Amino acid sequence: MNDMVAIKASKLPAHLQGKVKNKNVFAAAVSVGGFPVVSIKGKVFHIQRGDERTLVTKGEDDEPAASLETVILAVNPDKSKVFYDSGYEEGSVAKPTCYSNTGGEPAADADEPQAKKCAVCPHNQWGSRITDNGGKGKACSDSMRLAIAPSGQLNDPMLIRVPAASLKTLGQYGAQLAKRGVEPLHVVTRIGFDYNVAHPSLTFKAMRFIEPDELAEAEAVLLEEDETIGQIIGTSAAPLLAAVSASDIAPAKKSKKLEAAEEEAAVVPKKRKVAVEEEPAPKAKAASVEDYNDIDEALDNLDFDD
């Protein structure tokens, strides 16, 4: 039954005409997830909207899509950090034990802040996690939060967390865009997977400049959905969504050194540093052409002037 029969835009009183905004300010009342989240578990893309999880497929086929054609609307320039005391389980809606969207200190609403500053937190030290193959890592996972939207549906912003294993590639992509004076917003970026590695590692490739009408729509979304965009990238307060990829969150298998550090200092005292194992310095290696070929080739094809 239509309860709005008496209220029609075509019959607005004169004093209300020109003041119409076709925006549902009560949208959050029926929203269960806040905003969509892209999962990359198993090298396939899923979109989580509240309790609904949808596989991204190729057109009308049921086959998983190998990539996403997106516009990067906004990015949190700081690394985000997430820690689960008992490890993360795919599909869980539980909040993490501790998290930070600035990489500097735990968020104000973190359930159990593990330290006053992320830099001195035992879980943020190299060697605080032992991987399944016996390697060293960090129990508190690094990532970067991007607000992206499908190139054909720019009014549908969603979160994708770029995991630690993909941050170098993302940094190289950003450097190539900056070199040419181009913002991520100005191009359609294809986000795919690197199939040369076992874990889900993302790739980024500029496909084309966005069209004038697309730019106008993207800028309108940034203006009208500024609060949502801020929540997506973690620069404004919002309930934390736990719908993340299991590849982003490391199981909290602790090293002996971490266990000893935790027993010695449950709360890190002032002016005291926790003895931790330092991340081994990478061996000096000249940048190979292969490191940049894909990005350079993609951008050069857009007729940039070097």
Residue frames as qw, qx, qy, qz and C-alpha x, y, z in Angstrom:
[[0.000, 0.888, 0.460, 0.000, 0.00, 0.00, 0.00],
 [0.412, 0.407, -0.011, 0.815, 1.29, 3.45, -0.93],
 [0.345, -0.702, -0.470, 0.410, 1.26, 5.73, 2.11],
 [0.279, -0.381, 0.112, 0.874, 2.57, 8.70, 0.13],
 [0.297, 0.594, 0.662, 0.349, -0.35, 9.31, -2.24],
 [0.048, -0.952, -0.293, 0.070, -0.95, 12.80, -0.88],
 [0.305, -0.794, 0.308, 0.425, 2.72, 13.77, -1.20],
 [0.776, 0.406, 0.335, 0.347, 3.95, 14.10, -4.77],
 [0.437, -0.289, 0.162, 0.836, 6.81, 16.20, -6.09],
 [0.127, 0.378, 0.537, 0.743, 4.55, 17.50, -8.86],
 [0.319, -0.764, -0.453, -0.331, 2.15, 18.92, -6.23],
 [0.521, -0.224, -0.390, 0.726, 4.64, 20.62, -3.94],
 [0.074, -0.925, -0.310, 0.207, 3.45, 23.89, -2.38],
 [0.421, 0.845, -0.067, 0.322, 5.13, 26.95, -3.84],
 [0.288, -0.862, 0.372, -0.188, 7.17, 27.55, -0.69],
 [0.782, -0.335, 0.518, 0.087, 8.73, 24.06, -0.95],
 [0.811, 0.556, 0.125, 0.133, 9.49, 24.03, -4.65],
 [0.422, 0.772, -0.350, 0.322, 13.17, 24.17, -5.46],
 [0.333, -0.641, 0.588, -0.364, 14.05, 22.75, -2.07],
 [0.979, -0.016, 0.028, -0.203, 13.66, 19.10, -2.99],
 [0.000, -0.614, 0.789, 0.014, 16.56, 16.75, -2.24],
 [0.907, 0.063, -0.286, -0.303, 16.20, 13.21, -3.47],
 [0.346, 0.381, -0.777, 0.363, 18.30, 11.79, -0.66],
 [0.755, -0.470, -0.417, -0.185, 17.06, 9.37, 1.96],
 [0.028, -0.662, 0.516, -0.543, 18.46, 10.76, 5.21],
 [0.751, -0.336, 0.409, -0.394, 17.04, 7.70, 7.00],
 [0.756, 0.391, -0.507, -0.136, 18.95, 5.21, 4.83],
 [0.149, 0.411, -0.816, 0.379, 21.03, 4.08, 7.81],
 [0.638, -0.167, 0.421, -0.622, 17.84, 2.86, 9.52],
 [0.948, 0.181, 0.119, -0.233, 17.65, -0.12, 7.16],
 [0.538, 0.636, -0.541, 0.115, 21.34, -0.52, 6.52],
 [0.906, -0.422, 0.029, -0.007, 22.97, -3.47, 8.29],
 [0.863, 0.017, 0.038, 0.503, 26.52, -3.11, 7.05],
 [0.247, -0.769, 0.053, 0.587, 27.21, 0.61, 6.77],
 [0.392, 0.729, -0.373, -0.419, 29.06, 0.30, 3.47],
 [0.970, 0.227, -0.082, -0.030, 30.17, -2.52, 1.15],
 [0.390, -0.693, 0.588, 0.150, 33.52, -4.23, 1.71],
 [0.755, 0.489, -0.406, -0.163, 35.57, -6.04, -0.95],
 [0.766, -0.430, 0.477, 0.014, 37.10, -9.36, 0.11],
 [0.463, 0.657, -0.555, -0.215, 40.07, -10.89, -1.74],
 [0.617, -0.333, 0.699, -0.138, 40.22, -14.27, -0.01],
 [0.740, 0.150, 0.647, 0.110, 41.29, -17.11, -2.31],
 [0.173, -0.224, 0.495, 0.821, 42.18, -14.68, -5.12],
 [0.002, -0.548, -0.714, -0.435, 38.54, -14.04, -5.91],
 [0.077, -0.167, 0.150, -0.971, 36.54, -10.89, -5.31],
 [0.222, -0.582, -0.782, 0.007, 33.48, -10.93, -3.07],
 [0.093, -0.426, 0.053, -0.898, 31.43, -7.92, -2.01],
 [0.285, -0.375, -0.797, 0.377, 30.07, -8.00, 1.52],
 [0.229, -0.424, -0.113, -0.869, 26.97, -5.87, 2.11],
 [0.645, -0.385, 0.292, -0.592, 25.90, -6.40, 5.68],
 [0.694, -0.182, 0.680, -0.147, 25.07, -10.11, 5.96],
 [0.824, 0.524, 0.189, -0.109, 24.99, -10.60, 2.19],
 [0.383, -0.539, 0.594, 0.459, 28.13, -11.84, 0.44],
 [0.741, 0.620, 0.156, -0.206, 28.22, -11.76, -3.37],
 [0.682, -0.141, 0.475, 0.538, 30.82, -13.23, -5.71],
 [0.256, 0.740, -0.201, -0.589, 31.99, -10.83, -8.42],
 [0.743, 0.174, 0.619, 0.187, 31.66, -12.67, -11.73],
 [0.185, -0.172, 0.529, 0.810, 32.50, -12.12, -15.39],
 [0.348, -0.017, -0.403, -0.846, 29.48, -10.45, -16.96],
 [0.795, -0.135, -0.078, -0.586, 26.63, -12.94, -17.10],
 [0.697, 0.172, -0.690, 0.091, 28.91, -15.91, -16.39],
 [0.768, -0.625, -0.088, -0.110, 29.24, -17.62, -13.05],
 [0.796, 0.122, -0.222, 0.551, 33.03, -17.63, -13.29],
 [0.418, -0.754, -0.159, 0.481, 34.83, -15.38, -10.79],
 [0.360, 0.921, -0.040, 0.142, 36.07, -12.11, -12.22],
 [0.805, 0.037, -0.154, 0.571, 39.86, -11.90, -12.44],
 [0.306, 0.021, -0.120, 0.944, 39.86, -8.13, -11.89],
 [0.013, 0.794, 0.531, -0.296, 37.80, -5.08, -10.98],
 [0.307, 0.462, 0.223, 0.802, 37.51, -1.97, -13.15],
 [0.360, -0.743, -0.474, 0.307, 37.34, 0.80, -10.57],
 [0.167, 0.761, -0.089, 0.621, 37.87, 4.44, -9.80],
 [0.542, -0.250, -0.535, 0.597, 39.83, 5.08, -6.61],
 [0.134, -0.868, -0.322, -0.355, 37.75, 7.81, -4.99],
 [0.259, -0.845, 0.309, -0.351, 39.82, 8.36, -1.85],
 [0.791, 0.081, -0.526, 0.300, 42.56, 6.80, 0.25],
 [0.589, -0.806, 0.052, 0.038, 43.68, 6.94, 3.84],
 [0.452, 0.750, -0.441, 0.200, 47.34, 8.01, 3.48],
 [0.303, -0.560, 0.697, -0.330, 48.23, 6.29, 6.76],
 [0.424, 0.071, -0.899, -0.085, 48.66, 2.56, 7.20],
 [0.730, -0.403, 0.027, -0.552, 45.89, 0.86, 9.14],
 [0.161, 0.303, -0.905, 0.252, 46.64, -1.83, 11.71],
 [0.797, -0.247, -0.130, -0.535, 44.40, -4.67, 12.90],
 [0.129, 0.323, -0.894, 0.281, 45.04, -7.24, 15.63],
 [0.824, -0.279, -0.232, -0.435, 42.94, -10.24, 16.68],
 [0.396, -0.582, 0.653, -0.279, 44.08, -11.89, 19.91],
 [0.706, -0.044, 0.700, -0.103, 42.83, -15.32, 18.86],
 [0.238, -0.039, 0.753, 0.613, 43.26, -14.89, 15.12],
 [0.458, 0.299, -0.036, -0.836, 40.71, -13.87, 12.52],
 [0.420, 0.208, 0.882, 0.051, 38.07, -16.27, 11.20],
 [0.063, -0.065, -0.545, -0.834, 36.64, -15.61, 7.74],
 [0.347, -0.501, -0.650, -0.455, 33.05, -14.44, 7.96],
 [0.392, -0.457, -0.588, 0.540, 33.33, -13.32, 11.58],
 [0.012, -0.813, -0.260, -0.521, 31.53, -10.09, 12.48],
 [0.632, -0.658, -0.223, 0.342, 33.43, -9.65, 15.73],
 [0.100, 0.970, -0.201, 0.094, 35.46, -6.52, 16.27],
 [0.696, 0.345, -0.474, 0.415, 39.23, -6.95, 16.41],
 [0.645, -0.501, -0.378, 0.437, 40.95, -6.89, 19.77],
 [0.230, -0.708, 0.037, 0.666, 42.78, -3.71, 18.80],
 [0.575, 0.530, 0.425, 0.455, 43.03, -1.59, 15.67],
 [0.176, -0.644, 0.015, 0.745, 44.28, 1.75, 14.39],
 [0.567, 0.721, 0.371, 0.145, 43.35, 3.74, 11.28],
 [0.089, 0.973, -0.213, -0.002, 46.33, 6.06, 11.70],
 [0.846, 0.256, -0.336, 0.326, 49.09, 3.58, 12.47],
 [0.147, 0.592, -0.414, 0.676, 50.13, 5.76, 15.39],
 [0.205, -0.142, 0.722, -0.646, 47.94, 4.74, 18.31],
 [0.057, 0.332, 0.941, 0.006, 44.93, 2.49, 18.98],
 [0.204, -0.483, -0.433, -0.733, 41.52, 3.81, 17.94],
 [0.287, -0.311, 0.393, -0.817, 39.44, 5.40, 20.68],
 [0.820, -0.099, 0.113, -0.552, 36.87, 2.59, 20.48],
 [0.524, 0.317, -0.790, 0.014, 39.35, -0.31, 20.29],
 [0.818, -0.429, -0.316, -0.218, 38.11, -3.10, 22.59],
 [0.799, -0.533, 0.054, 0.272, 41.47, -3.83, 24.21],
 [0.313, 0.892, -0.314, 0.095, 44.25, -1.39, 23.31],
 [0.945, -0.041, -0.169, 0.276, 47.50, -3.34, 23.39],
 [0.562, -0.164, -0.101, 0.804, 49.81, -0.34, 23.95],
 [0.025, 0.784, 0.222, -0.580, 49.64, 3.42, 24.13],
 [0.279, 0.718, -0.379, -0.512, 51.51, 3.76, 20.83],
 [0.942, 0.312, 0.007, -0.123, 51.65, 1.34, 17.92],
 [0.442, 0.713, -0.517, 0.168, 55.42, 1.78, 17.58],
 [0.097, -0.468, 0.786, -0.391, 56.09, 0.12, 20.95],
 [0.856, -0.066, 0.187, -0.478, 53.36, -2.52, 20.79],
 [0.452, -0.332, 0.819, 0.119, 54.79, -6.08, 20.95],
 [0.676, 0.409, 0.611, -0.049, 52.29, -7.23, 18.31],
 [0.448, 0.884, -0.004, -0.134, 53.60, -4.62, 15.85],
 [0.228, -0.721, 0.615, 0.222, 57.16, -5.96, 15.94],
 [0.663, 0.433, -0.561, -0.240, 58.76, -8.14, 13.31],
 [0.331, 0.197, -0.896, 0.220, 58.81, -11.72, 14.56],
 [0.411, -0.074, 0.534, -0.735, 55.68, -11.40, 16.70],
 [0.858, 0.225, 0.185, -0.422, 53.95, -13.87, 14.37],
 [0.290, -0.297, 0.857, 0.304, 55.16, -17.15, 12.92],
 [0.613, 0.306, -0.294, -0.667, 53.62, -17.99, 9.55],
 [0.952, 0.023, 0.175, -0.251, 52.40, -21.43, 8.55],
 [0.852, 0.423, -0.218, 0.219, 55.65, -22.07, 6.68],
 [0.770, -0.365, -0.175, 0.493, 57.78, -21.03, 9.66],
 [0.373, 0.462, 0.043, 0.803, 58.57, -17.52, 8.48],
 [0.228, -0.396, -0.458, 0.763, 58.43, -14.36, 10.56],
 [0.002, 0.603, 0.450, 0.659, 55.80, -11.67, 10.36],
 [0.098, -0.171, 0.375, -0.906, 53.77, -9.31, 12.52],
 [0.007, 0.396, 0.889, -0.230, 50.77, -10.30, 14.63],
 [0.205, 0.728, 0.306, -0.579, 49.25, -6.86, 13.96],
 [0.582, 0.351, 0.571, 0.461, 48.58, -6.66, 10.22],
 [0.033, -0.463, 0.127, 0.877, 49.28, -3.59, 8.09],
 [0.379, 0.527, 0.693, 0.314, 47.02, -2.49, 5.26],
 [0.018, 0.158, -0.072, -0.985, 45.83, 0.63, 3.43],
 [0.317, 0.557, 0.712, -0.288, 42.17, 1.50, 3.12],
 [0.025, -0.037, 0.467, 0.883, 40.90, 2.65, -0.29],
 [0.485, 0.494, 0.476, -0.542, 37.44, 3.88, -1.19],
 [0.079, -0.119, 0.744, 0.652, 36.73, 2.51, -4.66],
 [0.611, 0.415, 0.359, -0.570, 33.69, 2.36, -6.91],
 [0.635, 0.262, 0.656, 0.313, 32.97, 0.30, -10.04],
 [0.160, -0.155, 0.338, 0.915, 33.68, 2.41, -13.13],
 [0.189, -0.348, -0.655, -0.644, 30.09, 1.94, -14.26],
 [0.503, -0.695, -0.489, -0.156, 28.55, 2.65, -10.87],
 [0.361, 0.370, -0.360, 0.777, 30.46, 5.49, -9.24],
 [0.438, -0.522, 0.110, -0.724, 27.69, 6.19, -6.72],
 [0.930, -0.298, -0.176, -0.124, 28.43, 2.87, -4.97],
 [0.149, 0.715, -0.605, 0.318, 31.60, 3.51, -2.93],
 [0.947, -0.282, -0.146, -0.054, 33.08, 0.52, -1.10],
 [0.366, -0.783, 0.503, 0.002, 36.11, -0.39, 0.98],
 [0.927, 0.228, -0.253, 0.154, 39.02, -2.48, -0.17],
 [0.535, -0.765, 0.339, 0.113, 41.92, -3.13, 2.19],
 [0.661, 0.611, -0.425, 0.096, 45.24, -3.45, 0.39],
 [0.888, -0.445, -0.022, 0.115, 47.18, -6.04, 2.44],
 [0.411, -0.769, 0.375, 0.314, 50.80, -5.72, 3.49],
 [0.666, -0.034, 0.615, 0.421, 52.02, -7.99, 0.68],
 [0.432, 0.657, 0.483, 0.385, 50.58, -5.54, -1.90],
 [0.174, -0.916, -0.125, 0.339, 51.70, -2.24, -0.38],
 [0.404, -0.408, 0.454, 0.681, 54.93, -2.06, -2.38],
 [0.292, 0.353, 0.713, 0.530, 53.02, -2.53, -5.63],
 [0.017, -0.883, -0.469, -0.001, 50.47, 0.11, -4.60],
 [0.322, -0.779, 0.090, 0.531, 53.30, 2.52, -3.74],
 [0.384, -0.121, 0.596, 0.695, 54.90, 1.99, -7.16],
 [0.173, 0.627, 0.674, 0.350, 51.56, 2.63, -8.87],
 [0.159, -0.921, -0.283, 0.214, 51.07, 5.82, -6.89],
 [0.406, -0.558, 0.295, 0.660, 54.59, 6.99, -7.73],
 [0.331, 0.166, 0.664, 0.650, 53.98, 6.54, -11.45],
 [0.032, 0.813, 0.555, 0.173, 50.72, 8.50, -11.25],
 [0.300, -0.869, -0.088, 0.384, 52.35, 11.28, -9.24],
 [0.497, -0.238, 0.434, 0.712, 55.26, 11.43, -11.68],
 [0.166, 0.349, 0.619, 0.684, 52.78, 12.43, -14.36],
 [0.149, 0.001, 0.197, -0.969, 50.72, 14.75, -12.19],
 [0.545, -0.220, -0.580, -0.565, 47.68, 12.47, -12.23],
 [0.473, -0.271, 0.558, -0.626, 45.43, 11.77, -9.26],
 [0.157, 0.058, 0.986, 0.002, 44.09, 8.22, -8.76],
 [0.397, 0.545, 0.520, -0.523, 40.63, 9.77, -9.20],
 [0.321, 0.642, -0.272, -0.641, 41.52, 10.74, -12.78],
 [0.330, 0.324, -0.816, -0.348, 41.92, 7.23, -14.17],
 [0.923, -0.125, -0.054, -0.360, 40.08, 3.93, -14.27],
 [0.089, -0.565, 0.809, -0.131, 42.25, 1.46, -12.35],
 [0.861, 0.004, -0.450, -0.237, 42.12, -2.26, -12.95],
 [0.402, -0.546, 0.653, -0.338, 42.67, -4.12, -9.68],
 [0.878, 0.155, -0.406, -0.201, 43.68, -7.73, -10.20],
 [0.827, -0.494, 0.268, 0.012, 45.77, -10.51, -8.68],
 [0.178, 0.679, -0.705, -0.101, 49.41, -11.50, -9.06],
 [0.972, -0.019, -0.019, -0.235, 49.18, -15.20, -9.92],
 [0.608, 0.493, -0.553, 0.288, 52.92, -15.69, -9.56],
 [0.025, -0.323, 0.715, -0.619, 52.62, -15.85, -5.78],
 [0.273, -0.277, -0.921, 0.034, 50.60, -18.17, -3.57],
 [0.064, -0.521, -0.583, 0.620, 49.00, -15.54, -1.34],
 [0.261, 0.832, 0.465, 0.153, 46.48, -12.96, -2.58],
 [0.361, -0.409, 0.096, 0.833, 48.63, -10.09, -3.84],
 [0.383, 0.811, 0.383, -0.222, 46.95, -7.24, -5.68],
 [0.454, 0.056, 0.374, 0.807, 48.05, -5.53, -8.90],
 [0.156, 0.794, 0.295, -0.508, 47.07, -2.07, -10.14],
 [0.418, 0.103, 0.552, 0.714, 46.95, -0.90, -13.74],
 [0.231, 0.534, 0.100, -0.807, 45.74, 2.38, -15.26],
 [0.510, 0.369, 0.749, 0.205, 43.34, 1.59, -18.11],
 [0.220, 0.597, 0.409, 0.654, 42.15, 5.00, -19.30],
 [0.018, -0.061, 0.258, -0.964, 41.36, 8.54, -18.23],
 [0.159, 0.535, 0.773, -0.302, 37.88, 8.98, -16.84],
 [0.158, 0.551, 0.518, 0.635, 35.41, 10.85, -19.03],
 [0.056, -0.307, 0.138, -0.940, 34.10, 14.33, -18.13],
 [0.664, -0.405, -0.230, -0.585, 30.71, 12.98, -17.05],
 [0.824, -0.207, -0.487, 0.202, 32.42, 10.32, -14.92],
 [0.382, 0.138, -0.378, 0.832, 34.59, 12.94, -13.25],
 [0.328, -0.378, -0.001, -0.866, 31.53, 15.07, -12.48],
 [0.811, -0.352, -0.353, -0.305, 29.76, 12.05, -10.97],
 [0.735, -0.068, -0.483, 0.470, 32.81, 11.05, -8.92],
 [0.158, 0.234, -0.283, 0.917, 33.23, 14.56, -7.55],
 [0.548, -0.404, -0.144, -0.718, 29.52, 14.67, -6.68],
 [0.847, -0.270, -0.457, 0.010, 29.84, 11.38, -4.78],
 [0.543, 0.057, -0.435, 0.715, 32.81, 12.74, -2.83],
 [0.117, -0.295, 0.132, -0.939, 30.80, 15.83, -1.93],
 [0.677, -0.320, -0.184, -0.637, 27.47, 14.19, -1.13],
 [0.930, -0.238, -0.279, -0.018, 28.87, 11.05, 0.50],
 [0.237, 0.691, -0.506, 0.457, 31.77, 12.69, 2.33],
 [0.578, -0.492, 0.484, -0.436, 30.81, 11.14, 5.67],
 [0.980, 0.064, 0.159, -0.106, 30.51, 7.65, 4.20],
 [0.688, 0.594, -0.305, 0.285, 33.79, 8.07, 2.33],
 [0.089, -0.693, 0.535, -0.476, 35.44, 9.14, 5.59],
 [0.801, -0.294, 0.414, -0.317, 34.10, 6.05, 7.32],
 [0.944, 0.327, -0.047, 0.021, 35.31, 3.82, 4.50],
 [0.598, 0.556, -0.377, 0.437, 38.89, 5.06, 4.59],
 [0.703, -0.404, -0.453, 0.370, 38.86, 5.40, 8.37],
 [0.282, 0.247, -0.147, 0.915, 39.36, 9.16, 8.68],
 [0.430, -0.360, 0.091, -0.823, 36.02, 9.71, 10.45],
 [0.315, -0.135, 0.831, -0.438, 34.42, 7.79, 13.28],
 [0.750, 0.055, -0.329, -0.571, 32.19, 4.85, 12.39],
 [0.858, -0.261, 0.405, -0.179, 31.48, 1.37, 13.73],
 [0.033, -0.539, 0.784, 0.307, 34.34, -0.83, 12.58],
 [0.893, 0.220, -0.125, -0.372, 33.37, -3.46, 10.05],
 [0.549, -0.447, 0.704, 0.059, 34.94, -6.84, 10.63],
 [0.855, 0.432, 0.285, -0.043, 34.14, -8.09, 7.12],
 [0.044, 0.809, -0.522, -0.265, 37.73, -8.36, 5.96],
 [0.815, 0.371, -0.437, -0.087, 39.75, -10.77, 3.93],
 [0.890, -0.434, 0.085, 0.110, 41.43, -13.54, 5.87],
 [0.764, 0.321, -0.026, 0.560, 44.55, -12.79, 3.83],
 [0.056, 0.779, -0.118, 0.613, 44.69, -9.37, 5.50],
 [0.572, -0.656, 0.292, -0.397, 44.55, -10.68, 9.05],
 [0.442, 0.388, -0.796, 0.145, 47.29, -12.96, 10.29],
 [0.802, -0.423, -0.417, -0.062, 46.59, -15.80, 12.72],
 [0.231, -0.838, 0.349, -0.349, 47.92, -14.80, 16.11],
 [0.946, -0.102, -0.201, 0.232, 50.48, -17.57, 16.53],
 [0.211, -0.950, 0.216, -0.075, 52.95, -16.03, 18.95],
 [0.639, 0.440, -0.522, 0.356, 56.70, -16.37, 19.06],
 [0.692, -0.392, -0.463, 0.392, 58.45, -17.20, 22.34],
 [0.324, 0.047, -0.142, 0.934, 59.95, -13.71, 22.41],
 [0.302, -0.435, -0.261, -0.807, 56.50, -12.11, 22.08],
 [0.697, -0.507, -0.494, -0.113, 55.08, -14.27, 24.87],
 [0.609, -0.244, -0.362, 0.662, 57.93, -13.25, 27.14],
 [0.107, 0.197, 0.024, 0.974, 57.44, -9.58, 26.27],
 [0.466, -0.504, -0.392, -0.612, 53.71, -9.77, 26.97],
 [0.718, -0.467, -0.485, 0.178, 54.26, -11.43, 30.34],
 [0.503, -0.121, -0.236, 0.822, 56.83, -8.80, 31.28],
 [0.053, 0.228, 0.086, -0.968, 54.71, -5.81, 30.25],
 [0.212, 0.572, 0.791, 0.033, 50.97, -6.17, 29.81],
 [0.135, 0.969, 0.205, -0.005, 50.82, -2.39, 29.73],
 [0.673, 0.343, -0.087, 0.649, 53.89, -0.67, 28.31],
 [0.394, -0.734, -0.248, 0.495, 55.30, 1.73, 30.97],
 [0.244, 0.969, -0.042, -0.023, 56.37, 5.22, 30.09],
 [0.076, 0.842, -0.534, -0.018, 59.92, 5.66, 28.83],
 [0.575, -0.297, 0.762, 0.021, 60.39, 1.92, 28.56],
 [0.545, 0.450, -0.503, -0.497, 61.02, 0.09, 25.35],
 [0.920, -0.057, 0.347, -0.172, 60.11, -3.52, 24.75],
 [0.196, -0.499, 0.756, 0.377, 63.02, -5.56, 23.50],
 [0.820, 0.417, 0.291, -0.263, 61.99, -6.99, 20.17],
 [0.652, -0.045, 0.559, 0.510, 63.63, -8.59, 17.24],
 [0.160, 0.633, -0.173, -0.737, 64.35, -6.11, 14.51],
 [0.804, 0.532, 0.229, -0.135, 63.14, -6.69, 10.99],
 [0.674, -0.185, 0.415, 0.583, 66.11, -7.78, 8.92],
 [0.166, 0.701, -0.189, -0.667, 67.24, -5.10, 6.51],
 [0.846, 0.472, 0.241, -0.057, 66.52, -6.09, 2.90],
 [0.647, -0.169, 0.404, 0.624, 69.51, -6.77, 0.72],
 [0.146, 0.641, -0.179, -0.732, 70.36, -3.98, -1.65],
 [0.534, 0.282, 0.747, 0.277, 68.91, -4.72, -5.02],
 [0.033, 0.199, -0.317, -0.927, 68.77, -2.60, -8.14],
 [0.589, 0.414, 0.388, -0.575, 65.24, -1.98, -9.35],
 [0.380, 0.053, 0.810, 0.444, 64.56, -4.19, -12.32],
 [0.232, 0.026, -0.405, -0.884, 62.71, -3.11, -15.40],
 [0.351, -0.324, -0.849, -0.227, 60.12, -5.80, -14.65],
 [0.164, -0.399, -0.632, 0.644, 59.22, -3.99, -11.40],
 [0.143, 0.521, 0.156, -0.827, 57.84, -1.06, -13.33],
 [0.055, 0.005, 0.743, 0.667, 57.08, -2.32, -16.82],
 [0.026, -0.550, -0.826, -0.123, 53.38, -3.03, -16.29],
 [0.096, -0.782, -0.373, 0.490, 52.71, 0.30, -14.60],
 [0.122, -0.492, 0.323, 0.800, 54.81, 2.34, -17.04],
 [0.076, 0.127, 0.807, 0.571, 53.31, 0.62, -20.05],
 [0.019, -0.670, -0.740, 0.045, 49.77, 1.14, -18.78],
 [0.094, -0.801, -0.197, 0.557, 50.37, 4.82, -18.06],
 [0.175, -0.353, 0.495, 0.775, 52.36, 5.49, -21.21],
 [0.117, 0.348, 0.835, 0.411, 49.45, 4.13, -23.21],
 [0.012, -0.809, -0.534, 0.247, 47.35, 6.95, -21.79],
 [0.423, 0.697, 0.157, 0.558, 49.46, 9.46, -23.80],
 [0.464, -0.834, -0.047, 0.295, 51.22, 11.02, -20.83],
 [0.461, 0.797, -0.254, 0.295, 54.09, 13.34, -21.67],
 [0.828, -0.304, -0.204, 0.425, 57.29, 12.23, -19.95]]
